[in-house]
Amino acid sequence: MRKGDTVVVLDGDVLVHDMWKSRFSEHSSEVSVRYFTQGLDVVDFITSLNKGKE
């Protein structure tokens, strides 16, 4: 990971999200972490990022 990166976590289990939140807590000032439970929400998120680059 590099400073400014966005990490996407996709899992239907909120407990898994909590585990990743704990893992990324020490990097919270360096990276943005987005949590999703639905694959289509991730696709929408990535699509919205790409639209900003057009």
PDB file with one MODEL, atoms N, CA, C and O in Angstrom:
MODEL        1
ATOM      1  N   MET A   1       0.845  -1.178   0.000  1.00  0.00           N
ATOM      2  CA  MET A   1       0.000   0.000   0.000  1.00  0.00           C
ATOM      3  C   MET A   1       0.882   1.229   0.000  1.00  0.00           C
ATOM      4  O   MET A   1       1.979   1.251   0.558  1.00  0.00           O
ATOM      5  N   ARG A   2       0.355   2.252  -0.651  1.00  0.00           N
ATOM      6  CA  ARG A   2       1.037   3.537  -0.672  1.00  0.00           C
ATOM      7  C   ARG A   2       0.109   4.600  -0.116  1.00  0.00           C
ATOM      8  O   ARG A   2      -1.114   4.468  -0.166  1.00  0.00           O
ATOM      9  N   LYS A   3       0.699   5.641   0.407  1.00  0.00           N
ATOM     10  CA  LYS A   3      -0.091   6.747   0.935  1.00  0.00           C
ATOM     11  C   LYS A   3      -1.030   7.262  -0.151  1.00  0.00           C
ATOM     12  O   LYS A   3      -0.621   7.484  -1.290  1.00  0.00           O
ATOM     13  N   GLY A   4      -2.290   7.445   0.219  1.00  0.00           N
ATOM     14  CA  GLY A   4      -3.287   7.930  -0.726  1.00  0.00           C
ATOM     15  C   GLY A   4      -4.081   6.834  -1.412  1.00  0.00           C
ATOM     16  O   GLY A   4      -5.068   7.126  -2.087  1.00  0.00           O
ATOM     17  N   ASP A   5      -3.678   5.582  -1.258  1.00  0.00           N
ATOM     18  CA  ASP A   5      -4.412   4.469  -1.866  1.00  0.00           C
ATOM     19  C   ASP A   5      -5.784   4.307  -1.220  1.00  0.00           C
ATOM     20  O   ASP A   5      -6.010   4.726  -0.085  1.00  0.00           O
ATOM     21  N   THR A   6      -6.688   3.691  -1.967  1.00  0.00           N
ATOM     22  CA  THR A   6      -7.983   3.294  -1.438  1.00  0.00           C
ATOM     23  C   THR A   6      -8.040   1.777  -1.437  1.00  0.00           C
ATOM     24  O   THR A   6      -7.800   1.134  -2.459  1.00  0.00           O
ATOM     25  N   VAL A   7      -8.357   1.214  -0.286  1.00  0.00           N
ATOM     26  CA  VAL A   7      -8.482  -0.229  -0.132  1.00  0.00           C
ATOM     27  C   VAL A   7      -9.972  -0.563  -0.103  1.00  0.00           C
ATOM     28  O   VAL A   7     -10.745   0.076   0.610  1.00  0.00           O
ATOM     29  N   VAL A   8     -10.363  -1.560  -0.878  1.00  0.00           N
ATOM     30  CA  VAL A   8     -11.757  -1.990  -0.926  1.00  0.00           C
ATOM     31  C   VAL A   8     -11.869  -3.362  -0.265  1.00  0.00           C
ATOM     32  O   VAL A   8     -11.173  -4.308  -0.634  1.00  0.00           O
ATOM     33  N   VAL A   9     -12.758  -3.447   0.718  1.00  0.00           N
ATOM     34  CA  VAL A   9     -13.027  -4.712   1.392  1.00  0.00           C
ATOM     35  C   VAL A   9     -14.444  -5.132   1.008  1.00  0.00           C
ATOM     36  O   VAL A   9     -15.406  -4.396   1.231  1.00  0.00           O
ATOM     37  N   LEU A  10     -14.555  -6.319   0.430  1.00  0.00           N
ATOM     38  CA  LEU A  10     -15.854  -6.858   0.033  1.00  0.00           C
ATOM     39  C   LEU A  10     -16.067  -8.177   0.756  1.00  0.00           C
ATOM     40  O   LEU A  10     -15.354  -9.152   0.516  1.00  0.00           O
ATOM     41  N   ASP A  11     -17.040  -8.198   1.629  1.00  0.00           N
ATOM     42  CA  ASP A  11     -17.387  -9.429   2.341  1.00  0.00           C
ATOM     43  C   ASP A  11     -18.781  -9.273   2.909  1.00  0.00           C
ATOM     44  O   ASP A  11     -19.144  -8.196   3.382  1.00  0.00           O
ATOM     45  N   GLY A  12     -19.551 -10.319   2.868  1.00  0.00           N
ATOM     46  CA  GLY A  12     -20.904 -10.287   3.395  1.00  0.00           C
ATOM     47  C   GLY A  12     -20.983 -10.402   4.906  1.00  0.00           C
ATOM     48  O   GLY A  12     -22.051 -10.229   5.493  1.00  0.00           O
ATOM     49  N   ASP A  13     -19.858 -10.692   5.535  1.00  0.00           N
ATOM     50  CA  ASP A  13     -19.820 -10.889   6.979  1.00  0.00           C
ATOM     51  C   ASP A  13     -19.257  -9.643   7.660  1.00  0.00           C
ATOM     52  O   ASP A  13     -18.088  -9.303   7.474  1.00  0.00           O
ATOM     53  N   VAL A  14     -20.084  -8.969   8.441  1.00  0.00           N
ATOM     54  CA  VAL A  14     -19.668  -7.732   9.109  1.00  0.00           C
ATOM     55  C   VAL A  14     -18.519  -7.998  10.085  1.00  0.00           C
ATOM     56  O   VAL A  14     -17.711  -7.103  10.336  1.00  0.00           O
ATOM     57  N   LEU A  15     -18.432  -9.192  10.630  1.00  0.00           N
ATOM     58  CA  LEU A  15     -17.314  -9.523  11.517  1.00  0.00           C
ATOM     59  C   LEU A  15     -15.976  -9.480  10.780  1.00  0.00           C
ATOM     60  O   LEU A  15     -14.955  -9.104  11.355  1.00  0.00           O
ATOM     61  N   VAL A  16     -15.989  -9.864   9.520  1.00  0.00           N
ATOM     62  CA  VAL A  16     -14.778  -9.773   8.702  1.00  0.00           C
ATOM     63  C   VAL A  16     -14.416  -8.302   8.497  1.00  0.00           C
ATOM     64  O   VAL A  16     -13.238  -7.944   8.530  1.00  0.00           O
ATOM     65  N   HIS A  17     -15.403  -7.462   8.290  1.00  0.00           N
ATOM     66  CA  HIS A  17     -15.150  -6.022   8.164  1.00  0.00           C
ATOM     67  C   HIS A  17     -14.478  -5.505   9.423  1.00  0.00           C
ATOM     68  O   HIS A  17     -13.528  -4.725   9.347  1.00  0.00           O
ATOM     69  N   ASP A  18     -14.966  -5.935  10.586  1.00  0.00           N
ATOM     70  CA  ASP A  18     -14.378  -5.505  11.853  1.00  0.00           C
ATOM     71  C   ASP A  18     -12.919  -5.931  11.968  1.00  0.00           C
ATOM     72  O   ASP A  18     -12.087  -5.181  12.478  1.00  0.00           O
ATOM     73  N   MET A  19     -12.614  -7.129  11.497  1.00  0.00           N
ATOM     74  CA  MET A  19     -11.229  -7.595  11.528  1.00  0.00           C
ATOM     75  C   MET A  19     -10.339  -6.698  10.667  1.00  0.00           C
ATOM     76  O   MET A  19      -9.246  -6.313  11.082  1.00  0.00           O
ATOM     77  N   TRP A  20     -10.816  -6.373   9.469  1.00  0.00           N
ATOM     78  CA  TRP A  20     -10.029  -5.511   8.589  1.00  0.00           C
ATOM     79  C   TRP A  20      -9.920  -4.100   9.158  1.00  0.00           C
ATOM     80  O   TRP A  20      -8.874  -3.465   9.021  1.00  0.00           O
ATOM     81  N   LYS A  21     -10.966  -3.602   9.785  1.00  0.00           N
ATOM     82  CA  LYS A  21     -10.891  -2.278  10.417  1.00  0.00           C
ATOM     83  C   LYS A  21      -9.785  -2.254  11.455  1.00  0.00           C
ATOM     84  O   LYS A  21      -9.039  -1.280  11.556  1.00  0.00           O
ATOM     85  N   SER A  22      -9.680  -3.317  12.219  1.00  0.00           N
ATOM     86  CA  SER A  22      -8.620  -3.420  13.221  1.00  0.00           C
ATOM     87  C   SER A  22      -7.248  -3.448  12.552  1.00  0.00           C
ATOM     88  O   SER A  22      -6.320  -2.775  13.001  1.00  0.00           O
ATOM     89  N   ARG A  23      -7.125  -4.209  11.503  1.00  0.00           N
ATOM     90  CA  ARG A  23      -5.851  -4.317  10.793  1.00  0.00           C
ATOM     91  C   ARG A  23      -5.417  -2.999  10.157  1.00  0.00           C
ATOM     92  O   ARG A  23      -4.234  -2.658  10.173  1.00  0.00           O
ATOM     93  N   PHE A  24      -6.368  -2.265   9.601  1.00  0.00           N
ATOM     94  CA  PHE A  24      -6.038  -1.020   8.901  1.00  0.00           C
ATOM     95  C   PHE A  24      -6.012   0.196   9.822  1.00  0.00           C
ATOM     96  O   PHE A  24      -5.654   1.288   9.382  1.00  0.00           O
ATOM     97  N   SER A  25      -6.376   0.032  11.071  1.00  0.00           N
ATOM     98  CA  SER A  25      -6.474   1.189  11.971  1.00  0.00           C
ATOM     99  C   SER A  25      -5.163   1.957  12.074  1.00  0.00           C
ATOM    100  O   SER A  25      -5.176   3.182  12.195  1.00  0.00           O
ATOM    101  N   GLU A  26      -4.048   1.267  12.029  1.00  0.00           N
ATOM    102  CA  GLU A  26      -2.766   1.962  12.142  1.00  0.00           C
ATOM    103  C   GLU A  26      -2.389   2.702  10.863  1.00  0.00           C
ATOM    104  O   GLU A  26      -1.447   3.494  10.865  1.00  0.00           O
ATOM    105  N   HIS A  27      -3.105   2.457   9.780  1.00  0.00           N
ATOM    106  CA  HIS A  27      -2.836   3.116   8.500  1.00  0.00           C
ATOM    107  C   HIS A  27      -3.920   4.120   8.125  1.00  0.00           C
ATOM    108  O   HIS A  27      -3.947   4.614   6.998  1.00  0.00           O
ATOM    109  N   SER A  28      -4.809   4.422   9.058  1.00  0.00           N
ATOM    110  CA  SER A  28      -5.983   5.237   8.730  1.00  0.00           C
ATOM    111  C   SER A  28      -5.637   6.630   8.216  1.00  0.00           C
ATOM    112  O   SER A  28      -6.424   7.222   7.477  1.00  0.00           O
ATOM    113  N   SER A  29      -4.486   7.160   8.587  1.00  0.00           N
ATOM    114  CA  SER A  29      -4.109   8.484   8.085  1.00  0.00           C
ATOM    115  C   SER A  29      -3.434   8.401   6.716  1.00  0.00           C
ATOM    116  O   SER A  29      -3.222   9.423   6.063  1.00  0.00           O
ATOM    117  N   GLU A  30      -3.098   7.190   6.286  1.00  0.00           N
ATOM    118  CA  GLU A  30      -2.373   7.019   5.032  1.00  0.00           C
ATOM    119  C   GLU A  30      -3.237   6.513   3.885  1.00  0.00           C
ATOM    120  O   GLU A  30      -3.019   6.877   2.729  1.00  0.00           O
ATOM    121  N   VAL A  31      -4.216   5.675   4.203  1.00  0.00           N
ATOM    122  CA  VAL A  31      -5.060   5.084   3.162  1.00  0.00           C
ATOM    123  C   VAL A  31      -6.528   5.235   3.527  1.00  0.00           C
ATOM    124  O   VAL A  31      -6.891   5.372   4.695  1.00  0.00           O
ATOM    125  N   SER A  32      -7.347   5.207   2.509  1.00  0.00           N
ATOM    126  CA  SER A  32      -8.797   5.212   2.697  1.00  0.00           C
ATOM    127  C   SER A  32      -9.289   3.780   2.542  1.00  0.00           C
ATOM    128  O   SER A  32      -8.913   3.095   1.591  1.00  0.00           O
ATOM    129  N   VAL A  33     -10.120   3.326   3.462  1.00  0.00           N
ATOM    130  CA  VAL A  33     -10.647   1.978   3.388  1.00  0.00           C
ATOM    131  C   VAL A  33     -12.157   2.054   3.233  1.00  0.00           C
ATOM    132  O   VAL A  33     -12.839   2.712   4.020  1.00  0.00           O
ATOM    133  N   ARG A  34     -12.671   1.383   2.222  1.00  0.00           N
ATOM    134  CA  ARG A  34     -14.113   1.335   1.963  1.00  0.00           C
ATOM    135  C   ARG A  34     -14.589  -0.090   2.143  1.00  0.00           C
ATOM    136  O   ARG A  34     -13.950  -1.035   1.681  1.00  0.00           O
ATOM    137  N   TYR A  35     -15.719  -0.236   2.821  1.00  0.00           N
ATOM    138  CA  TYR A  35     -16.259  -1.553   3.146  1.00  0.00           C
ATOM    139  C   TYR A  35     -17.581  -1.764   2.420  1.00  0.00           C
ATOM    140  O   TYR A  35     -18.450  -0.892   2.417  1.00  0.00           O
ATOM    141  N   PHE A  36     -17.720  -2.940   1.804  1.00  0.00           N
ATOM    142  CA  PHE A  36     -18.926  -3.271   1.061  1.00  0.00           C
ATOM    143  C   PHE A  36     -19.350  -4.699   1.375  1.00  0.00           C
ATOM    144  O   PHE A  36     -18.524  -5.567   1.654  1.00  0.00           O
ATOM    145  N   THR A  37     -20.664  -4.918   1.323  1.00  0.00           N
ATOM    146  CA  THR A  37     -21.190  -6.269   1.495  1.00  0.00           C
ATOM    147  C   THR A  37     -21.752  -6.824   0.188  1.00  0.00           C
ATOM    148  O   THR A  37     -22.028  -8.020   0.089  1.00  0.00           O
ATOM    149  N   GLN A  38     -21.920  -5.963  -0.811  1.00  0.00           N
ATOM    150  CA  GLN A  38     -22.493  -6.369  -2.093  1.00  0.00           C
ATOM    151  C   GLN A  38     -21.537  -6.043  -3.231  1.00  0.00           C
ATOM    152  O   GLN A  38     -21.014  -4.932  -3.313  1.00  0.00           O
ATOM    153  N   GLY A  39     -21.313  -7.011  -4.104  1.00  0.00           N
ATOM    154  CA  GLY A  39     -20.406  -6.827  -5.226  1.00  0.00           C
ATOM    155  C   GLY A  39     -20.796  -5.679  -6.143  1.00  0.00           C
ATOM    156  O   GLY A  39     -19.935  -4.936  -6.614  1.00  0.00           O
ATOM    157  N   LEU A  40     -22.097  -5.532  -6.397  1.00  0.00           N
ATOM    158  CA  LEU A  40     -22.535  -4.456  -7.291  1.00  0.00           C
ATOM    159  C   LEU A  40     -22.240  -3.081  -6.706  1.00  0.00           C
ATOM    160  O   LEU A  40     -22.007  -2.128  -7.450  1.00  0.00           O
ATOM    161  N   ASP A  41     -22.246  -2.969  -5.383  1.00  0.00           N
ATOM    162  CA  ASP A  41     -21.893  -1.695  -4.756  1.00  0.00           C
ATOM    163  C   ASP A  41     -20.421  -1.357  -5.001  1.00  0.00           C
ATOM    164  O   ASP A  41     -20.066  -0.190  -5.169  1.00  0.00           O
ATOM    165  N   VAL A  42     -19.571  -2.381  -5.019  1.00  0.00           N
ATOM    166  CA  VAL A  42     -18.158  -2.166  -5.324  1.00  0.00           C
ATOM    167  C   VAL A  42     -18.004  -1.704  -6.774  1.00  0.00           C
ATOM    168  O   VAL A  42     -17.246  -0.778  -7.063  1.00  0.00           O
ATOM    169  N   VAL A  43     -18.724  -2.353  -7.671  1.00  0.00           N
ATOM    170  CA  VAL A  43     -18.666  -1.961  -9.091  1.00  0.00           C
ATOM    171  C   VAL A  43     -19.097  -0.507  -9.243  1.00  0.00           C
ATOM    172  O   VAL A  43     -18.448   0.259  -9.956  1.00  0.00           O
ATOM    173  N   ASP A  44     -20.178  -0.123  -8.584  1.00  0.00           N
ATOM    174  CA  ASP A  44     -20.645   1.266  -8.650  1.00  0.00           C
ATOM    175  C   ASP A  44     -19.594   2.225  -8.101  1.00  0.00           C
ATOM    176  O   ASP A  44     -19.364   3.291  -8.671  1.00  0.00           O
ATOM    177  N   PHE A  45     -18.964   1.850  -7.005  1.00  0.00           N
ATOM    178  CA  PHE A  45     -17.937   2.695  -6.400  1.00  0.00           C
ATOM    179  C   PHE A  45     -16.758   2.876  -7.355  1.00  0.00           C
ATOM    180  O   PHE A  45     -16.297   3.999  -7.564  1.00  0.00           O
ATOM    181  N   ILE A  46     -16.274   1.792  -7.929  1.00  0.00           N
ATOM    182  CA  ILE A  46     -15.138   1.875  -8.846  1.00  0.00           C
ATOM    183  C   ILE A  46     -15.511   2.660 -10.095  1.00  0.00           C
ATOM    184  O   ILE A  46     -14.708   3.441 -10.606  1.00  0.00           O
ATOM    185  N   THR A  47     -16.719   2.453 -10.581  1.00  0.00           N
ATOM    186  CA  THR A  47     -17.190   3.209 -11.748  1.00  0.00           C
ATOM    187  C   THR A  47     -17.216   4.701 -11.446  1.00  0.00           C
ATOM    188  O   THR A  47     -16.850   5.515 -12.294  1.00  0.00           O
ATOM    189  N   SER A  48     -17.648   5.060 -10.243  1.00  0.00           N
ATOM    190  CA  SER A  48     -17.689   6.482  -9.882  1.00  0.00           C
ATOM    191  C   SER A  48     -16.286   7.073  -9.811  1.00  0.00           C
ATOM    192  O   SER A  48     -16.102   8.247 -10.132  1.00  0.00           O
ATOM    193  N   LEU A  49     -15.296   6.292  -9.399  1.00  0.00           N
ATOM    194  CA  LEU A  49     -13.920   6.776  -9.379  1.00  0.00           C
ATOM    195  C   LEU A  49     -13.416   7.024 -10.793  1.00  0.00           C
ATOM    196  O   LEU A  49     -12.748   8.023 -11.060  1.00  0.00           O
ATOM    197  N   ASN A  50     -13.743   6.103 -11.696  1.00  0.00           N
ATOM    198  CA  ASN A  50     -13.297   6.241 -13.081  1.00  0.00           C
ATOM    199  C   ASN A  50     -13.971   7.412 -13.776  1.00  0.00           C
ATOM    200  O   ASN A  50     -13.365   8.031 -14.649  1.00  0.00           O
ATOM    201  N   LYS A  51     -15.214   7.735 -13.413  1.00  0.00           N
ATOM    202  CA  LYS A  51     -15.903   8.865 -14.028  1.00  0.00           C
ATOM    203  C   LYS A  51     -15.208  10.174 -13.669  1.00  0.00           C
ATOM    204  O   LYS A  51     -15.207  11.109 -14.470  1.00  0.00           O
ATOM    205  N   GLY A  52     -14.623  10.256 -12.492  1.00  0.00           N
ATOM    206  CA  GLY A  52     -13.906  11.448 -12.087  1.00  0.00           C
ATOM    207  C   GLY A  52     -12.626  11.671 -12.859  1.00  0.00           C
ATOM    208  O   GLY A  52     -12.077  12.773 -12.851  1.00  0.00           O
ATOM    209  N   LYS A  53     -12.139  10.629 -13.534  1.00  0.00           N
ATOM    210  CA  LYS A  53     -10.895  10.724 -14.310  1.00  0.00           C
ATOM    211  C   LYS A  53     -11.135  11.080 -15.768  1.00  0.00           C
ATOM    212  O   LYS A  53     -10.189  11.333 -16.514  1.00  0.00           O
ATOM    213  N   GLU A  54     -12.394  11.098 -16.172  1.00  0.00           N
ATOM    214  CA  GLU A  54     -12.699  11.376 -17.595  1.00  0.00           C
ATOM    215  C   GLU A  54     -12.628  12.844 -17.887  1.00  0.00           C
ATOM    216  O   GLU A  54     -12.854  13.260 -19.023  1.00  0.00           O
TER     217      GLU A  54
ENDMDL
END
